[in-house]
Amino acid sequence: MPPALKALLAQFAGCAVAVALARGGLLPAGIWPLAASQALGTALAAAALRSARWWLPIHLGFAPLLVLAGKLGIGPGWYLLGFGLLLAIYWSSFRTQVPLYLSSRETARAVAALLPPDRAIRLLDLGSGTGALLRPLAKLRPGCAFDGIEAAPAPWLLSRLLGRGQPNLNLQRGDFFARPWRAHDVIYAFLSPVPMSDVWAKAQRELRPGGILVSNSFPVPRVEPERVIEVDDARGSVLYVYCVHRDGPTPK
């Protein structure tokens, strides 16, 4: 079951629990006991549905925060504005379970060191965000071509603005699973654990022999990486390097 559907069902279950307790006279008067029972019922339902653990504090805080927000007297337009901003930044993260991660400059230097120095390479960044990886890479390796695909409109637009004037940088908006990867030598991903099996499967289908998949922080399940590179940055990033082997040599 998709996580968003689990969350919706859990919220409905929590509302049903709160209404049942209130109608049965088992709750004290007032909105806060109702909100607390709804939150607890929702968290229990989410646990029964085997939602990820980080959903539990979200469910526990959702109804109480709604009540608190209603008491603050903030105009509804501000909530609409906040929703619009979050939608523009995170877009379909609720469905893909891929949040916005920004790669560090140290990571860009580590990826640049992986690229063969004697030939032009074409690299694709899956979910390129604000271009935090590709912009410094394009400067470090001006003879190579760097493509990025980002679904969320706000990070994509910012990446286009910040990347102006870099001729070897191509930033597009869309679904990276729906685009072909065959023209690329290296795929870079800083996503989440959820899509990594599908990313590796598509890389194996479409990359030429010797193609490379570099995953920041999230290894491919049940696949041994060719190399593991620890990056000396504030996040303590780890790069997992996978090579596509079919009929050709693996680049060093």
N, C-alpha and C positions, 0 to 999 in steps of 0.2 A: 504494500500500500504506500502511495506517495506520502512523504512526511507532512506536507501541507494538509492533505486529507485527514491524516491521523490527528493533527492539531485541531482541525475543525470539529471532528467527531468528539474529541476529548472535551472541547469547550461546550458542545451541546450536552454531553453527559454531565458535566459539572453544573450546567444550568438546571438540568432535570433533577439532580440531587438537591440543589439549593431550594428549588420550588417545592419538592416533596417534603423536605424538612420544615420549610416555612408553613406549608398547608397542614402539616401534622402537628403544629404547635411546638416543635422541638427546638426552635431558635428564639433567642431573645429579640425584642423589638429593635428596629433600627436597620440601617443599610449595611453597616459594617459586619455584623454576623452573617448576613446574607452573602456579602462579597467573600468573606472568609470561607464559608462552606462551599461556595462555587469554586473557589480557587483550589481547595483541598480535593474536592470531587474531580476537578479537571486533572490535577496532577496524578491522582490515583488511576483515572481512566487512561492517561497518557502512559503511565507505567505498565498498565495491563496491555496496551497496544504495542508495547516494546518500542516506544519512541526513544530517540537518542537522549542521553542523560541531561544534556544541556537544555532540552525542552522543559524539564521539570521546573527550574526556577522561573522560566518565562511564564509558564502556566500559573505558578503560585503568585506571581506579581501582577498578572494581567488585570484581573477584576479589581483588586484594591487600587491599582493605579488609575483605572478608569473612574472609580469613585472619587479619588483624590483630584484628578483632573477636572471633574465636574464641579468640584467645590472651589476651584481656583478662579473661576469667572473669566477664563480666557476666551476671547472671541473665536467662533468656529473657523473663521478664515485662516487663523494661524495654524490650526491643526491641519487644515487642507494644504496650506503651504508646506508644512513639515512633511506631510505625506508625499506631496509632489517631489520634494527634494530627495527624500529617501528612495522614491521610485526611480528617479533619474539616475541615482548613484548605483543602486543595487539591482534594479530592473527585475530579472527573473531568478534571482538568487534563491527565492523560496522553492523554486522548482528544480533548479540545477544543483542546489546545495554547494555552490561555489561563491564564496564571498569575495570582496575586493581586497587582494593582497598586493602590496607594492614591493617590487624587488629593489634591493639596495645597490648602490654604486659598486660596492665590493663584489656583489654577485655578478654585475655586468662585467667587471674585470675578470672574474673567474670563468665566465662563459666565453669571453673573448680569448682567453688562453686555451680553451678547448678547440677553437677553430683552427684548421690547418693554415699555416702562415704563407704557404706557397701557391694558393689558389683561391679564387673567389667562391664564397659560400653564400647560399640563400637560406636564411633562418626565418622561421615562423613562430611567433609568440602567441600561444593560445590564451585568450582572455588578457589582452595586452594592457588593459587599464588605462592609466594616464601616460603610458609610454616610458615608465620609470626604468625599464630594462633596455628598451630599444633605442632611446635617444642617446645615452652614453655609448652603447654598442656601435651605433652608426658613426659616431665620431672616432671611436677607437679603431674601427675597421672600415675606412671609407671605400675600400675596394669591394666590399661585400654588400649584399642586398638584404634588407630587414623588413619583414612584413608582420603586421599585427592585426588580430581580429578581436574586437570587443563588442559585447552585446549591449551593455548599458550606455545610454546616450550621453550622460554627463562626463564620465571618464573619457569616452571616445572623443567628444568634442574638445575637452581640455588637451588630450594628447595631440590632436590635430593643430591646435593653437601653439602648443609648446614645441612641436616638431617642424614648424614652418622653416623652410630654407635648408632642409636636409634632404638632398636629392635621392639618397639611397634608402629612404624611409618611406614605407607605404602602410598607412593605417586605415583599416576598413571597419565598418560596423556590421555585425551579423553573427551568425551561429557558426563557430569553427568546426563543428561536426558536419555541417552541411556543405562546407567548402572543400575542394580537393587539396591534398597535401603533396601531390606527386612532384611538384616543381621544386620542392625544398630538400635541402640536405640535412638540416637540423630542425627539430621541433623542441621548443621550450615551453614548459607548463609549470605554472604556480597556481594550482587550483584547490583541490581538497582530496581526501581519500576516495570520495564517492565515484568520480568519473575515471579514475586512473586505469582500470581494466579496459574500459572502452577506448581510452586514448591509446593504450598500447596495441590493442587489436587493430585500430585504424592505422596506426603507424606501421605495423607489420604488413598490412594489406597494401599500403600506398607508397611507402618510402622505398627508394631504390636500395639494393644491397649496399651496406656500409653506411646507411642513414643512421642518424643519432637522435634519440629522445633524451632530453635533459629535464628531469622533474625536480623542482625545488621543494624540499621538505616532505613530500608525499611519495613514498616508493610505490612501484607497481606491485600489487599483491601477487605473491607466489612466483615472482620472477627475480632472479639474482642479478643485480646490476653489474655492469662491467667495471665501473669505478664508482667510488663514493668520495666526494670532495667536501671537506668542511670549510666553510667560508668564515673568515674572521670579520663578522659584522655584528651589530648590536643584537640582532635576532638569533645569531648562532645558526645561520642557514646551512643546510646540507643539500648538496646536489647529487642526485642519483642519475647515473649515466648509463643508458641502454643502447646497444647497437643492434641494428637489424641485419641478421645474417641469412642470406639465401645462397647466392652464387658468387658473390664478390668479396674482395678483401675489406677488412674493417679499417677505417682511417685512424691514424694515430694522433 
